[in-house]
């Protein structure tokens, strides 16, 4: 019986199966790989800075790569600490005031909504006493269930906290070694590429690298524009903490939903503390609603999507699709991964249009 496949086709099939098995393994080990993925993203961002520091000459003395990597890591930690120092006074000021303002806010909310709820047949007071009564009834009716849930969540939550701490401690260690051996790791990866594909693969990787560099520049522009927008808009609305809240919202926008959500919560708390009635809450809703539309439908598609060669609709779809498939990590890497896929699709399209299968009539 003649062989249906050549030896080269069999080897290709085997390697495709190996690649599929590796992808499946990566999907199963997602939580374990999280610190390595974060460290790899940070090392890719910081590596040009390390190379630049190592290239500088100080009286014929070049900076060792380990020292340059350590300096950039210290600068990264300093930036994170600066953000924490910006947030700490806000929280110290707002949390005690919020505790005093919540009963008054609930009384106002009750005056507005109680008549509407009574018309619907719902008799409940939305003040602090009414909420306490409602919670006590719910706890009394389902105390055993809640107790078991709390105990189980404490066990799971304790393990999750320990895992989070371990991941946070692991990220700088992995980041240091990746920065130290970045070029050696790339050379080893290139060595494993089949020789007949090496030149084309390196050219495609360089193209992806150029696209990702443009992506990072575009993302930095989005962060700066949004930081300026939220700071100015909140200042116009006469918020006392407009500058720090606006800066936090804008600079943390590179972490999808976290920067926007954190800034929105801080602004809502500030509105409750500072303004009488609901005028402050309405101002926050308008400012952050416009900011979200500005980011999602203009800034990110224009400043980021066009720089990586993706249509604005493709950018929106990529964020939704990767978030659905891979969760938070998927949202974080959606646009860079889409850029890589776009390069691969472009080369596949070129090969397809030049193939006999397409040209033959």
C-alpha positions as CSV (number, residue, x, y, z in Angstrom):
1,X,0.0,0.0,0.0
2,X,1.6,3.3,-1.0
3,X,2.3,6.0,1.6
4,X,-0.4,8.7,1.4
5,X,1.9,11.3,3.0
6,X,5.5,12.1,2.5
7,X,7.9,12.2,5.4
8,X,8.0,16.0,5.4
9,X,4.2,16.1,5.7
10,X,4.3,13.7,8.6
11,X,6.9,15.8,10.4
12,X,4.8,18.9,9.8
13,X,1.7,17.1,11.2
14,X,3.7,16.0,14.3
15,X,5.0,19.5,15.0
16,X,1.5,21.0,14.5
17,X,0.2,18.5,17.1
18,X,3.0,19.4,19.4
19,X,2.2,23.1,19.0
20,X,-1.5,22.4,19.7
21,X,-0.6,20.4,22.8
22,X,1.6,23.3,24.0
23,X,-1.3,25.8,23.5
24,X,-3.6,23.5,25.4
25,X,-1.1,23.2,28.2
26,X,-0.7,27.0,28.4
27,X,-4.5,27.3,28.6
28,X,-4.6,24.8,31.5
29,X,-1.7,26.5,33.3
30,X,-3.2,30.0,32.9
31,X,-3.1,31.0,36.6
32,X,0.4,29.7,37.0
33,X,1.6,31.5,33.9
34,X,0.2,34.9,34.9
35,X,3.3,36.3,36.6
36,X,5.5,35.0,33.7
37,X,3.2,36.7,31.2
38,X,3.2,40.0,33.1
39,X,7.0,39.8,33.5
40,X,7.4,39.1,29.8
41,X,5.2,42.1,28.9
42,X,7.2,44.4,31.2
43,X,10.5,43.0,30.0
44,X,9.5,43.7,26.4
45,X,8.6,47.3,27.4
46,X,11.8,47.9,29.5
47,X,14.3,46.1,27.3
48,X,15.0,49.1,25.0
49,X,15.7,51.2,28.1
50,X,18.1,48.6,29.4
51,X,19.9,48.5,26.0
52,X,20.2,52.3,25.9
53,X,21.7,52.4,29.4
54,X,24.2,49.7,28.5
55,X,25.2,51.6,25.4
56,X,26.1,54.8,27.2
57,X,29.8,55.2,28.0
58,X,30.9,56.8,31.3
59,X,34.6,57.5,30.8
60,X,35.1,54.3,28.8
61,X,33.1,52.4,31.4
62,X,29.8,50.8,30.2
63,X,27.1,50.0,32.6
64,X,26.6,46.3,33.3
65,X,23.3,44.9,32.1
66,X,22.4,43.6,35.6
67,X,22.8,47.2,37.0
68,X,20.8,48.7,34.1
69,X,18.0,46.2,34.6
70,X,18.0,46.9,38.4
71,X,17.8,50.7,37.8
72,X,14.8,50.4,35.5
73,X,13.1,48.1,37.9
74,X,13.7,50.6,40.7
75,X,12.2,53.3,38.5
76,X,9.1,51.1,37.8
77,X,8.6,50.5,41.5
78,X,9.0,54.2,42.1
79,X,6.2,55.0,39.6
80,X,4.0,52.4,41.3
81,X,4.8,53.9,44.7
82,X,4.0,57.4,43.4
83,X,0.6,56.2,42.3
84,X,0.0,54.7,45.7
85,X,1.1,57.9,47.4
86,X,-1.4,59.8,45.2
87,X,-4.2,57.5,46.1
88,X,-3.5,57.2,49.9
89,X,-4.4,60.8,50.8
90,X,-7.5,60.6,48.7
91,X,-8.7,57.5,50.5
92,X,-7.7,58.8,54.0
93,X,-9.7,61.9,53.3
94,X,-12.7,60.3,51.7
95,X,-13.4,57.2,53.7
96,X,-14.1,58.8,57.1
97,X,-16.2,61.6,55.5
98,X,-18.0,58.9,53.5
99,X,-19.0,57.1,56.7
100,X,-20.6,60.3,57.9
101,X,-22.3,61.2,54.6
102,X,-23.8,57.8,53.8
103,X,-26.9,58.1,56.2
104,X,-27.7,61.6,54.7
105,X,-27.3,60.2,51.2
106,X,-29.6,57.3,51.9
107,X,-32.2,59.7,53.4
108,X,-32.2,61.7,50.2
109,X,-32.3,58.6,48.1
110,X,-35.3,57.4,50.2
111,X,-37.2,60.7,49.7
112,X,-36.8,60.3,45.9
113,X,-37.4,56.6,45.4
114,X,-39.8,55.7,48.2
115,X,-42.9,57.0,46.5
116,X,-42.0,55.2,43.3
117,X,-41.4,51.9,45.2
118,X,-44.7,52.3,47.0
119,X,-46.5,52.7,43.7
120,X,-44.9,49.3,42.7
121,X,-46.1,47.6,45.9
122,X,-42.6,47.6,47.5
123,X,-42.6,48.9,51.0
124,X,-39.0,49.5,52.1
125,X,-37.1,52.4,53.5
126,X,-33.7,53.1,51.9
127,X,-32.2,54.7,55.0
128,X,-29.6,53.1,57.2
129,X,-32.2,51.7,59.7
130,X,-34.2,50.1,56.8
131,X,-31.2,48.5,55.3
132,X,-30.1,47.1,58.6
133,X,-33.6,45.6,59.1
134,X,-33.6,44.1,55.7
135,X,-30.1,42.6,56.2
136,X,-31.0,41.2,59.6
137,X,-34.1,39.4,58.1
138,X,-32.1,38.0,55.3
139,X,-29.3,36.8,57.6
140,X,-31.9,35.2,60.0
141,X,-33.7,33.3,57.2
142,X,-30.5,32.0,55.6
143,X,-27.9,32.0,58.3
144,X,-26.7,28.4,57.9
145,X,-26.3,28.9,54.1
146,X,-24.4,32.1,54.6
147,X,-22.3,30.7,57.3
148,X,-21.2,27.8,55.2
149,X,-20.5,30.1,52.2
150,X,-18.5,32.4,54.4
151,X,-16.4,29.5,55.7
152,X,-15.7,28.2,52.3
153,X,-14.9,31.6,50.9
154,X,-12.5,32.2,53.7
155,X,-10.6,29.0,52.8
156,X,-10.7,29.8,49.1
157,X,-10.0,33.5,49.7
158,X,-7.0,32.7,52.0
159,X,-5.5,30.5,49.3
160,X,-6.2,33.1,46.7
161,X,-4.5,35.8,48.8
162,X,-1.4,33.6,49.3
163,X,-1.3,32.9,45.6
164,X,-1.6,36.6,44.8
165,X,1.2,37.4,47.2
166,X,3.4,34.7,45.7
167,X,2.7,35.9,42.2
168,X,3.5,39.5,43.1
169,X,6.8,38.4,44.6
170,X,7.6,36.2,41.6
171,X,7.0,38.9,39.0
172,X,10.2,41.1,39.8
173,X,12.4,37.9,40.0
174,X,11.2,36.7,36.6
175,X,11.4,40.2,35.2
176,X,15.1,40.6,36.3
177,X,16.2,37.4,34.7
178,X,14.3,38.1,31.5
179,X,15.9,41.5,31.2
180,X,19.3,40.1,32.0
181,X,19.1,37.3,29.4
182,X,16.7,38.9,26.9
183,X,18.9,38.8,23.8
184,X,20.2,35.3,24.7
185,X,16.7,34.0,25.0
186,X,15.7,35.5,21.6
187,X,18.8,34.0,20.0
188,X,17.8,30.5,21.4
189,X,14.3,30.9,20.1
190,X,15.6,31.8,16.7
191,X,17.9,28.8,16.8
192,X,14.9,26.5,17.0
193,X,13.2,27.9,13.9
194,X,13.7,25.5,10.9
195,X,16.5,26.9,8.7
196,X,14.3,27.2,5.6
197,X,11.9,29.4,7.5
198,X,14.4,31.4,9.5
199,X,14.8,34.4,7.3
200,X,11.0,34.8,6.7
201,X,10.3,34.2,10.4
202,X,12.8,36.8,11.6
203,X,11.4,39.4,9.1
204,X,7.9,38.7,10.3
205,X,9.0,39.0,14.0
206,X,10.7,42.3,13.2
207,X,7.5,43.5,11.6
208,X,5.5,42.5,14.7
209,X,8.1,44.3,16.8
210,X,7.7,47.5,14.9
211,X,3.9,47.3,15.2
212,X,4.0,46.7,18.9
213,X,6.4,49.6,19.4
214,X,3.8,51.8,17.6
215,X,1.1,50.3,19.8
216,X,3.0,51.2,23.0
217,X,3.5,54.8,21.7
218,X,-0.2,55.0,20.8
219,X,-1.3,53.6,24.2
220,X,0.9,56.2,26.0
221,X,-0.8,59.0,24.0
222,X,-4.2,57.6,25.0
223,X,-3.2,57.6,28.7
224,X,-1.9,61.2,28.6
225,X,-5.0,62.5,26.7
226,X,-7.4,60.8,29.1
227,X,-5.5,62.0,32.2
228,X,-5.7,65.6,30.9
229,X,-9.4,65.2,29.9
230,X,-10.5,63.8,33.3
231,X,-8.4,66.3,35.3
232,X,-9.8,69.3,33.3
233,X,-13.4,68.0,33.2
234,X,-13.5,67.3,36.9
235,X,-11.9,70.7,37.6
236,X,-14.6,72.4,35.5
237,X,-17.2,70.5,37.6
238,X,-15.4,72.0,40.7
239,X,-14.3,68.8,42.3
240,X,-11.7,69.3,45.0
241,X,-9.7,66.2,44.1
242,X,-10.0,66.7,40.3
243,X,-6.2,66.5,39.6
244,X,-5.3,63.3,41.4
245,X,-8.5,61.4,40.4
246,X,-8.1,62.5,36.8
247,X,-4.4,61.4,36.7
248,X,-5.2,58.0,38.3
249,X,-8.0,57.4,35.8
250,X,-5.9,58.3,32.8
251,X,-2.7,56.6,33.7
252,X,-4.3,53.3,34.8
253,X,-6.3,53.1,31.6
254,X,-3.7,50.7,30.2
255,X,-5.2,48.1,32.6
256,X,-8.7,47.6,31.0
257,X,-11.6,48.5,33.3
258,X,-9.4,48.8,36.4
259,X,-8.2,52.4,35.8
260,X,-11.7,53.5,34.6
261,X,-13.5,51.7,37.4
262,X,-11.2,52.9,40.1
263,X,-11.4,56.5,38.9
264,X,-15.2,56.3,38.7
265,X,-15.5,55.0,42.2
266,X,-13.2,57.7,43.6
267,X,-15.1,60.4,41.7
268,X,-18.5,59.1,42.9
269,X,-17.3,59.1,46.5
270,X,-16.0,62.7,46.0
271,X,-19.3,63.7,44.6
272,X,-21.2,62.3,47.6
273,X,-18.9,64.0,50.0
274,X,-18.7,67.4,48.4
275,X,-22.0,68.2,46.7
276,X,-25.5,68.5,48.1
277,X,-28.2,66.5,46.2
278,X,-27.4,64.6,43.0
279,X,-25.7,67.3,40.9
280,X,-22.3,65.9,41.6
281,X,-23.3,62.3,40.7
282,X,-24.9,63.6,37.5
283,X,-21.6,65.5,36.7
284,X,-19.6,62.3,37.3
285,X,-21.9,60.2,35.1
286,X,-21.6,62.7,32.2
287,X,-17.8,63.1,32.5
288,X,-17.1,59.4,32.8
289,X,-19.7,58.4,30.2
290,X,-18.2,60.9,27.7
291,X,-14.7,59.7,28.6
292,X,-15.5,56.0,28.1
293,X,-17.0,56.8,24.6
294,X,-14.0,59.0,23.8
295,X,-11.6,56.2,24.7
296,X,-13.5,53.3,23.2
297,X,-14.8,54.8,19.9
298,X,-12.1,57.4,19.1
299,X,-8.8,57.4,21.0
300,X,-8.1,53.7,21.1
301,X,-9.3,53.0,17.5
302,X,-7.5,56.0,16.1
303,X,-4.3,56.3,18.2
304,X,-3.8,52.6,18.8
305,X,-5.8,50.8,16.1
306,X,-4.5,52.7,13.2
307,X,-0.9,52.5,14.5
308,X,-1.1,48.7,14.5
309,X,-2.9,48.5,11.2
310,X,-6.3,47.4,12.5
311,X,-9.7,48.8,11.6
312,X,-11.5,50.5,14.6
313,X,-14.2,47.8,14.5
314,X,-11.5,45.1,14.6
315,X,-10.1,46.8,17.7
316,X,-13.4,46.7,19.5
317,X,-14.1,43.1,18.4
318,X,-10.6,42.1,19.6
319,X,-11.1,43.5,23.0
320,X,-14.4,41.7,23.4
321,X,-13.3,38.4,21.9
322,X,-10.0,38.1,23.8
323,X,-11.8,39.1,27.1
324,X,-14.4,36.4,26.5
325,X,-11.9,33.7,25.7
326,X,-9.1,34.5,28.1
327,X,-10.5,36.8,30.8
328,X,-8.5,39.7,32.2
329,X,-5.2,38.5,30.7
330,X,-6.9,38.2,27.3
331,X,-8.1,41.9,27.5
332,X,-4.6,42.9,28.5
333,X,-2.9,41.3,25.4
334,X,-5.8,41.7,23.0
335,X,-4.4,44.4,20.8
336,X,-0.8,43.2,20.7
337,X,-2.0,39.7,19.9
338,X,-4.3,41.1,17.2
339,X,-1.2,42.9,15.7
340,X,0.7,39.6,15.6
341,X,-2.3,37.8,14.1
342,X,-2.7,40.6,11.5
343,X,0.9,40.1,10.4
344,X,0.4,36.4,10.1
345,X,-2.9,36.9,8.1
346,X,-1.1,39.3,5.8
347,X,1.6,36.8,4.9
348,X,-1.0,34.0,4.6
349,X,-3.0,36.2,2.2
350,X,0.0,37.0,0.1
351,X,0.9,33.3,-0.1
352,X,-2.7,32.4,-1.0
353,X,-2.9,35.1,-3.8
354,X,0.3,33.8,-5.2
355,X,-0.6,30.2,-5.1
356,X,-1.6,28.0,-8.0
357,X,-4.8,27.1,-6.2
358,X,-6.0,30.8,-6.4
359,X,-4.5,31.6,-9.8
360,X,-5.5,28.5,-11.7
361,X,-8.7,29.1,-13.7
